């Protein structure tokens, strides 16, 4: 896979978005059946708008061979996905975007409402999205843009979110996860249990933070709240005073030399950690795995205050109709039917329909990734790379433990413009 991100290398999304194409590949290979054929003389091409490395020639070739669908990737940055949806709805067919962006995207009227009746497994989508709870009924944290707040529209042509489930969904979920800090346990040599440790002077010059404003400030809020300096009503929707307070605390730490770096890029985060330049930092699960794959100790550390979570999903452009629209639904149905879900789970993410993913995984894989049990056999990535040796357990434990520990979700604040300005001042300070 070749790089494309704001800077260089792989982003978190790069590792997972190619799964969309791969899902179609196996569906067409005959392992998943029961999808209506799209009878059309049109070229079966879907322009797939999303972030990061979606441009794997091998996967595109497989999709073409097995399904007849050509995935034409339109790969841009997160901000540019939003701009493209709002200003150029005819430049893509299918968009893969995050739930937190919907407050900007839906008012534009440029996304078609997704018809739940056309999604075969809609009733099996995890209730995290539809009810804000785990399959076992446990409610989870909903600060920020929890998917349930923006999952449904009032009607097919509405641009208003519905507080209760309707037939019309904004996005059909693809993938989600719970993020926390990464640490080097071999260099820290003591337990780390709180987000507050990011500002511990013990790690002066050895800490790093994610430099994507809308996400980075959420990590900062987790830190500030953990230090006891402020209790937020909603970390995902701060007042101007709260933004000021958060940035003041972080700027003071920055000026005292606490931070080694502010990273935007997946590879940058891996290099900082594997070199030992940092020992504690904002991190994404596959970046931790990448460090471990070098034989270096790295932990995706569960913290007592909980996780910051994110979720993505598919929508269709308002410029798409007829056979092309049916093709998009066919692709989304494939995505939920199991192979893609298993592919995502093997990378440390979570799939929208758990039952079909489970059916496409070996029992020992499911036990490791989803139940938090020690691996009975070596755990491998989809490409065959060794991720963990037999006997290892997943950081943070089971699906219920990790997603049940969500404290807040990525979001776009009402005061977003002000927040970005203050964030940039912090980075420049």
C-alpha positions as CSV (number, residue, x, y, z in Angstrom):
1,X,0.0,0.0,0.0
2,X,1.3,3.4,-0.9
3,X,1.1,6.4,1.2
4,X,-1.3,9.3,1.0
5,X,-2.1,11.4,4.0
6,X,-1.7,15.0,5.2
7,X,2.0,14.4,5.3
8,X,3.4,11.0,4.5
9,X,3.1,7.3,5.4
10,X,0.1,5.5,6.7
11,X,-2.7,7.0,8.8
12,X,-5.0,5.0,11.0
13,X,-7.6,5.1,8.3
14,X,-5.1,3.8,5.7
15,X,-5.0,0.5,7.4
16,X,-8.7,0.0,7.5
17,X,-10.2,1.7,4.5
18,X,-8.8,-0.8,2.1
19,X,-10.9,-3.3,3.8
20,X,-13.9,-1.9,2.0
21,X,-12.5,-3.0,-1.3
22,X,-11.4,-6.3,0.2
23,X,-14.9,-7.0,1.4
24,X,-16.3,-6.9,-2.1
25,X,-13.5,-9.1,-3.2
26,X,-14.4,-12.1,-1.1
27,X,-18.1,-11.6,-1.5
28,X,-17.7,-11.9,-5.3
29,X,-15.5,-15.0,-4.9
30,X,-18.6,-16.9,-3.8
31,X,-17.9,-17.1,-0.1
32,X,-20.9,-14.9,0.5
33,X,-24.1,-15.3,-1.5
34,X,-27.6,-13.9,-1.7
35,X,-26.9,-10.5,-3.1
36,X,-29.0,-9.2,-6.0
37,X,-27.0,-8.8,-9.2
38,X,-27.0,-5.3,-10.6
39,X,-28.2,-5.7,-14.2
40,X,-26.9,-2.7,-16.1
41,X,-25.0,-1.9,-19.2
42,X,-23.2,0.8,-17.3
43,X,-19.6,0.3,-16.2
44,X,-19.8,-1.1,-12.7
45,X,-17.5,1.5,-11.2
46,X,-17.9,3.2,-7.8
47,X,-16.0,6.3,-7.0
48,X,-15.1,5.8,-3.3
49,X,-14.2,9.0,-1.5
50,X,-12.3,8.7,1.8
51,X,-9.1,9.4,3.6
52,X,-5.6,7.8,3.4
53,X,-4.3,4.8,1.6
54,X,-7.3,3.4,-0.3
55,X,-5.2,2.8,-3.3
56,X,-4.1,-0.8,-3.1
57,X,-3.7,-2.1,-6.7
58,X,-4.0,-5.7,-5.4
59,X,-7.3,-5.2,-3.7
60,X,-8.7,-3.2,-6.6
61,X,-7.7,-6.0,-9.0
62,X,-9.4,-8.6,-6.8
63,X,-12.6,-6.6,-6.5
64,X,-12.7,-6.3,-10.2
65,X,-12.0,-10.0,-10.8
66,X,-14.5,-11.3,-8.3
67,X,-17.4,-8.9,-8.4
68,X,-17.1,-6.9,-11.6
69,X,-17.2,-3.8,-9.5
70,X,-14.3,-1.4,-10.1
71,X,-13.5,0.6,-7.0
72,X,-12.1,4.0,-8.1
73,X,-10.5,5.6,-5.0
74,X,-10.7,9.3,-4.4
75,X,-8.3,9.7,-1.5
76,X,-8.1,13.0,0.3
77,X,-7.5,14.3,3.8
78,X,-10.2,14.3,6.5
79,X,-10.9,18.0,6.0
80,X,-11.1,17.6,2.2
81,X,-13.6,14.7,2.5
82,X,-15.9,17.3,4.2
83,X,-15.2,20.0,1.7
84,X,-15.8,17.6,-1.2
85,X,-19.1,16.4,0.1
86,X,-20.3,20.0,0.6
87,X,-19.0,21.5,-2.6
88,X,-18.7,18.7,-5.1
89,X,-21.4,16.1,-4.6
90,X,-21.1,14.9,-8.2
91,X,-17.4,14.1,-7.8
92,X,-17.9,10.8,-6.0
93,X,-20.5,8.0,-5.6
94,X,-19.8,6.6,-2.1
95,X,-18.2,8.4,0.8
96,X,-16.5,6.8,3.8
97,X,-16.6,9.4,6.6
98,X,-16.6,9.7,10.3
99,X,-19.8,10.2,12.4
100,X,-18.4,13.4,13.9
101,X,-18.4,15.1,10.5
102,X,-22.1,14.6,10.0
103,X,-23.1,17.9,11.8
104,X,-21.3,19.6,8.9
105,X,-22.3,17.2,6.1
106,X,-26.0,16.6,6.7
107,X,-27.2,20.2,6.6
108,X,-25.7,20.5,3.0
109,X,-28.3,18.1,1.8
110,X,-25.7,16.4,-0.4
111,X,-25.9,13.0,1.1
112,X,-28.7,10.6,0.4
113,X,-30.4,9.1,3.4
114,X,-29.5,5.4,3.6
115,X,-32.6,3.2,3.4
116,X,-32.4,0.7,6.3
117,X,-34.8,-1.6,4.4
118,X,-32.1,-2.0,1.7
119,X,-29.5,-3.1,4.2
120,X,-30.0,-6.8,4.7
121,X,-28.3,-7.0,8.1
122,X,-29.4,-3.6,9.4
123,X,-31.2,-5.1,12.5
124,X,-27.9,-6.9,13.3
125,X,-25.8,-3.7,13.4
126,X,-24.3,-3.4,16.9
127,X,-26.6,-1.3,19.2
128,X,-23.6,1.0,20.0
129,X,-24.8,2.9,16.8
130,X,-28.6,2.6,17.2
131,X,-29.0,2.7,21.0
132,X,-25.7,3.8,22.5
133,X,-25.3,0.5,24.3
134,X,-23.3,-2.7,24.1
135,X,-25.0,-5.9,22.9
136,X,-25.3,-6.9,26.6
137,X,-27.4,-3.7,27.2
138,X,-24.7,-1.7,29.1
139,X,-25.0,2.0,28.3
140,X,-21.7,3.6,27.2
141,X,-20.3,7.1,27.4
142,X,-21.9,9.6,25.0
143,X,-20.0,12.8,25.4
144,X,-19.1,14.3,22.0
145,X,-20.7,13.0,18.8
146,X,-21.8,9.6,19.9
147,X,-23.1,7.8,16.8
148,X,-26.6,7.3,18.2
149,X,-27.0,11.1,18.3
150,X,-26.5,11.4,14.5
151,X,-27.4,7.9,13.3
152,X,-31.0,8.6,12.0
153,X,-32.7,11.3,10.1
154,X,-36.3,12.4,10.7
155,X,-37.3,11.4,7.1
156,X,-35.9,10.5,3.7
157,X,-35.3,14.1,2.6
158,X,-34.8,15.6,6.1
159,X,-31.6,17.3,7.2
160,X,-32.5,17.0,10.8
161,X,-31.3,14.2,13.1
162,X,-33.9,12.1,14.7
163,X,-33.7,11.4,18.5
164,X,-35.3,8.0,17.9
165,X,-34.6,5.3,15.3
166,X,-36.2,5.7,11.9
167,X,-36.0,3.9,8.5
168,X,-33.5,6.5,7.3
169,X,-29.8,6.3,8.4
170,X,-27.1,8.9,7.9
171,X,-24.3,6.4,7.6
172,X,-24.1,2.6,7.5
173,X,-21.3,1.9,10.0
174,X,-18.1,0.3,8.8
175,X,-15.6,0.5,11.6
176,X,-15.0,1.9,15.1
177,X,-12.6,1.7,17.9
178,X,-11.7,3.0,21.4
179,X,-8.4,5.0,21.5
180,X,-6.1,5.6,24.5
181,X,-2.5,6.4,25.2
182,X,0.4,4.3,24.0
183,X,3.3,3.7,26.3
184,X,6.7,2.0,26.4
185,X,6.5,-0.2,29.5
186,X,10.1,-1.2,29.2
187,X,11.2,2.4,29.6
188,X,8.6,3.6,32.1
189,X,8.9,0.5,34.4
190,X,5.9,1.3,36.5
191,X,2.1,1.0,36.1
192,X,0.4,3.8,34.1
193,X,-3.3,4.1,35.0
194,X,-4.4,7.7,34.2
195,X,-4.5,10.2,31.3
196,X,-2.9,12.7,33.7
197,X,0.4,10.9,33.3
198,X,0.8,12.6,29.9
199,X,1.7,15.8,31.8
200,X,3.8,14.1,34.5
201,X,7.2,15.9,34.7
202,X,8.8,12.5,34.9
203,X,8.2,12.3,31.2
204,X,9.4,15.8,30.3
205,X,10.6,15.8,26.7
206,X,9.4,12.2,26.2
207,X,5.6,12.8,25.6
208,X,3.8,13.4,22.3
209,X,0.3,14.5,21.3
210,X,-1.8,14.0,18.2
211,X,-1.9,17.2,16.1
212,X,-5.3,17.0,14.5
213,X,-7.2,19.7,16.4
214,X,-10.7,18.2,16.7
215,X,-9.2,14.9,18.0
216,X,-6.1,16.3,19.8
217,X,-8.2,18.6,22.0
218,X,-10.3,15.6,23.1
219,X,-7.1,13.9,24.3
220,X,-6.2,17.2,26.1
221,X,-9.6,17.3,27.8
222,X,-9.1,13.7,29.0
223,X,-5.8,14.8,30.5
224,X,-7.0,18.0,32.0
225,X,-10.0,16.3,33.6
226,X,-7.8,13.5,34.9
227,X,-5.5,16.1,36.6
228,X,-8.6,17.4,38.5
229,X,-8.3,20.9,37.1
230,X,-11.7,20.9,35.4
231,X,-14.8,18.8,35.0
232,X,-16.3,19.2,31.6
233,X,-20.1,19.0,30.9
234,X,-19.2,17.6,27.5
235,X,-15.6,17.2,26.4
236,X,-16.8,17.1,22.8
237,X,-18.6,20.4,22.9
238,X,-16.6,22.8,25.1
239,X,-17.5,26.4,25.8
240,X,-14.9,29.1,24.8
241,X,-13.9,29.4,28.4
242,X,-13.3,25.6,28.5
243,X,-11.2,25.7,25.3
244,X,-9.2,28.6,26.8
245,X,-8.6,26.7,30.0
246,X,-7.6,23.5,28.2
247,X,-5.2,25.2,25.9
248,X,-3.7,27.2,28.8
249,X,-2.9,24.0,30.7
250,X,-1.4,22.3,27.7
251,X,0.5,25.5,26.6
252,X,2.1,25.7,30.0
253,X,3.2,22.1,29.8
254,X,4.5,22.7,26.3
255,X,6.5,25.7,27.3
256,X,8.0,23.7,30.2
257,X,9.3,21.2,27.6
258,X,6.9,18.4,28.3
259,X,6.3,17.4,24.6
260,X,8.9,15.9,22.3
261,X,6.5,16.1,19.3
262,X,3.1,16.8,17.8
263,X,2.4,14.1,15.2
264,X,-0.1,14.0,12.4
265,X,1.1,10.9,10.6
266,X,0.9,7.2,11.6
267,X,4.5,6.5,10.7
268,X,5.7,9.5,12.7
269,X,4.0,8.1,15.8
270,X,5.5,4.7,15.2
271,X,9.0,6.1,14.8
272,X,8.8,8.3,17.9
273,X,7.8,5.3,20.0
274,X,10.1,2.7,18.5
275,X,13.1,5.0,18.8
276,X,12.4,5.7,22.4
277,X,12.2,9.4,21.7
278,X,8.8,9.2,23.4
279,X,7.6,6.9,26.1
280,X,4.0,8.1,26.4
281,X,1.8,9.6,23.7
282,X,-1.5,9.8,21.8
283,X,-1.6,6.6,19.8
284,X,-3.7,4.5,17.5
285,X,-4.0,0.8,18.0
286,X,-2.3,-0.3,14.7
287,X,0.6,2.0,15.5
288,X,1.2,0.2,18.7
289,X,1.0,-3.1,16.8
290,X,3.6,-1.7,14.3
291,X,6.0,-0.9,17.1
292,X,5.5,-4.4,18.6
293,X,6.1,-6.0,15.2
294,X,9.7,-4.6,15.5
295,X,10.2,-6.6,18.6
296,X,9.8,-3.5,20.8
297,X,7.6,-3.4,23.9
298,X,4.6,-1.1,23.5
299,X,1.2,-1.1,25.2
300,X,-2.1,0.5,24.1
301,X,-2.7,1.4,27.7
302,X,-6.2,1.1,29.3
303,X,-6.8,4.1,31.6
304,X,-9.2,4.5,34.5
305,X,-10.9,7.5,33.0
306,X,-11.8,5.6,29.9
307,X,-11.3,5.8,26.1
308,X,-11.9,8.3,23.4
309,X,-13.8,6.6,20.6
310,X,-14.5,7.2,16.9
311,X,-16.6,5.6,14.2
312,X,-16.9,5.7,10.4
313,X,-19.6,4.7,7.9
314,X,-20.7,4.8,4.3
315,X,-23.1,7.2,2.6
316,X,-24.1,7.8,-1.0
317,X,-23.9,11.1,-2.8
318,X,-27.2,12.8,-3.7
319,X,-25.8,12.8,-7.3
320,X,-26.2,9.0,-7.5
321,X,-29.4,7.3,-8.7
322,X,-30.7,4.3,-10.6
323,X,-28.3,1.3,-11.2
324,X,-25.4,3.2,-9.6
325,X,-27.3,3.6,-6.4
326,X,-28.2,-0.1,-6.3
327,X,-24.5,-0.9,-6.9
328,X,-23.6,1.2,-3.9
329,X,-26.1,-0.7,-1.7
330,X,-24.7,-4.0,-3.1
331,X,-21.2,-2.9,-2.0
332,X,-22.4,-1.8,1.5
333,X,-24.2,-5.1,1.9
334,X,-21.1,-7.0,1.1
335,X,-19.2,-5.0,3.5
336,X,-21.5,-6.0,6.4
337,X,-21.7,-9.7,5.4
338,X,-18.6,-10.9,7.3
339,X,-15.4,-11.0,5.4
340,X,-14.7,-7.3,5.8
341,X,-15.7,-7.4,9.4
342,X,-13.2,-10.3,10.1
343,X,-10.5,-8.4,8.2
344,X,-11.1,-5.3,10.3
345,X,-11.2,-7.3,13.6
346,X,-7.8,-8.8,12.7
347,X,-6.4,-5.3,12.5
348,X,-7.6,-4.4,16.0
349,X,-10.7,-2.5,14.9
350,X,-14.4,-3.5,15.4
351,X,-17.0,-4.3,12.8
352,X,-20.5,-3.2,12.6
353,X,-22.1,-6.6,12.4
354,X,-20.4,-8.9,15.0
355,X,-22.1,-12.1,14.1
356,X,-21.0,-12.3,10.4
357,X,-17.4,-11.2,11.3
358,X,-17.3,-14.0,13.9
359,X,-18.4,-16.5,11.3
360,X,-15.5,-15.5,9.1
361,X,-12.8,-15.8,11.9
362,X,-11.2,-18.8,13.5
363,X,-12.4,-19.5,17.0
364,X,-9.0,-18.7,18.5
365,X,-8.9,-15.4,16.6
366,X,-12.3,-14.3,17.9
367,X,-11.3,-15.4,21.4
368,X,-8.2,-13.2,21.2
369,X,-9.5,-10.1,19.5
370,X,-13.1,-10.0,20.8
371,X,-13.1,-11.9,24.1
372,X,-9.8,-10.8,25.5
373,X,-8.6,-14.3,26.0
374,X,-4.9,-15.4,25.7
375,X,-4.1,-16.4,22.1
376,X,-4.2,-20.2,21.6
377,X,-2.1,-19.8,18.5
378,X,0.0,-17.1,16.9
379,X,-2.1,-14.0,15.9
380,X,-1.5,-12.8,12.4
381,X,-2.6,-9.7,10.5
382,X,-4.6,-10.1,7.3
383,X,-1.4,-10.1,5.2
384,X,0.1,-12.9,7.3
385,X,2.4,-10.7,9.4
386,X,2.9,-12.0,12.9
387,X,1.2,-9.7,15.4
388,X,1.3,-11.6,18.6
389,X,2.7,-14.9,19.7
390,X,0.6,-17.6,21.3
391,X,-0.2,-16.8,25.0
392,X,-0.5,-13.0,24.5
393,X,-3.6,-11.2,25.5
394,X,-5.1,-8.0,23.9
395,X,-4.4,-4.7,25.6
396,X,-7.6,-3.6,27.3
397,X,-9.2,-7.0,27.2
398,X,-12.5,-7.8,25.6
399,X,-14.9,-5.9,23.3
400,X,-17.2,-5.3,26.3
401,X,-14.3,-4.0,28.4
402,X,-12.9,-1.7,25.8
403,X,-16.1,-0.3,24.2
404,X,-17.8,-0.4,27.6
405,X,-15.1,1.9,28.8
406,X,-15.7,4.7,26.3
407,X,-15.8,8.1,27.9
408,X,-16.3,10.4,24.9
409,X,-16.5,10.4,21.1
410,X,-14.7,12.4,18.4
411,X,-16.8,15.4,17.6
412,X,-16.9,18.8,15.9
413,X,-17.8,21.5,18.5
414,X,-20.2,24.4,18.2
415,X,-17.1,26.6,18.8
416,X,-15.0,24.6,16.3
417,X,-13.5,27.7,14.5
418,X,-12.5,29.2,17.8
419,X,-11.1,25.9,19.0
420,X,-9.0,25.5,15.8
421,X,-7.6,29.0,16.2
422,X,-6.7,28.3,19.8
423,X,-5.2,24.9,18.9
424,X,-3.0,26.5,16.3
425,X,-1.8,29.1,18.8
426,X,-0.9,26.3,21.2
427,X,1.1,24.4,18.5
428,X,2.9,27.7,17.6
429,X,3.6,28.7,21.2
